[in-house]
Amino acid sequence: MSKATEMCTKQDLLRLLESDQDAHLDFLQALVRTPSSNPPGDTRDAVKLVEQHLRKYGIGSRIIAPHTEAPNLVSVIDGASEHHSSRRLVLNGHVDCFPVVDADQWQRDPYSGDILDGFIHGRSVVDMKAGTAASIIAYTCIHRFRSQLAGQCVLEVVSDEETGGKYGTRYLLEDDEGKETWKGDCVLNAEPCGLGSIRFGEKGTLRMTFTVTTQGGHGAYVHRDEGAIRIAARMIDRLVGLETLKSEAQDVDLDRYLQRQDVRAVADNIMGEGAADSMLRPTVNVGIISGGAKVNMIPSSCSVEVDIRLPIGLEAETVLSRIDELLCDIPEASYTVQAAASNPAVHSPIKHELVDLIQRNAETIGRSKPLPIVSLGATDCKHFRYHDVPAYSYGPSPDTQAGRDERVSAEDFLHTIRVHTLTAWDYLGGAP
């Protein structure tokens, strides 16, 4: 099968993917070996690698770069089937990643891309170059037989996901002249979520900076001034209490679904014991504390940066109102909201054609039926959901994400390719 006009079935696609496994692994290794940490956010080499890869398969693409060092690559397949459809499927993934701050403590070079004991190793392989590579490979595969497809398939390889998407997905959907094309009708994404789950929604973020200011003084005179750090410690203890806050706007049916034992078991199995509870309640992470000038001085200021994650149904205004109550007797404390990094929780329908297709294809290939759950962390899927475009993630395990010795199972990577290829094929009307 070498021509776009040749007939193809899903079994043909699986055989093709099987025969090209080594090439798929090579491509992922090359992507991991191309650093694209954010910060600083320079993804030009990674995007160039993707552009060259597509060109090898005769696939055209173009660059949209509102920020020169953070380009986005887009490409569109127009199906040529006589059974015309106006539906448009978006395959979206990012190439920017977390930086490496402890390279000397890794077992191997963080950008090695080595394959050892069935795992591909390296920074970004989990979040999310394995997933993005899977989307790219799925796209090249269905492009080969595009004459049998109806509608459009859109590939978006974006930058700036790790810092909010201002120059990436958000820009494509809100500011670019082709934004209606980039939105699509639904989105298939391969963020690391574990092959036992489909992520249909994600918690919101409320990023805040608290500042405590006092007079300060000599360290022996604490009877005169408690000091900014001790006051901040009391404040932090109260902020952690926000984790018991409940929303009055919680969707009863959604809450009932997320309380199901099988759904809870999937969440805990993939993300660790306690994840099922975290899907339904706010969490508070104190990420940065800065204060004090000298050990024998009472600190006059202390800055605390806090990351609060909001479950679906809990609004930021509710949390801020409660924080105001908690701080009413701590006049030394004030806060600001990091608006650019704060986003409401959002979700897509649990029952959707794309969810059914992902589940069916995962089972066909021999895996258990993945269940829809909520992501604890943020993804670019939120930007589509804010525009009422259903978006779903299905990808490798999040284990070791952003951690030391980051790695992905090679088989999970190959499985993700298969499911994404077959799901896109089905959605766009390919032959059974």
Secondary structure by P-SEA (a helix, b strand, c coil): cccccccccaaaaaaaaaaaaaaaaaaaaaaaacccccccccaaaaaaaaaaaaaaaccccccccccccbbbbbbbbbbbccccccbbbbbccccbbbbbccccccccccccccccccccccccccccaaaaaaaaaaaaaaaaacccccbbbbbbbccccccccccccccccccccccccccccbbbbbccccccccccbbbbbbbbbbbbbccccccccccccccaaaaaaaaaaaaaaccccccccccaaaaaaaacaaaaaaaaaacccaaaaaacbbbbbbcbbbbbccccccccbbbbbbbbbbcccccaaaaaaaaaaaacccccbbbbbcccccccccccccccaaaaaaaaaaaaacccbbbbbbbccccaaaaaaaaccbbbbbbccccccccccccccaaaaaaaaaaaaaaaaaaacccc
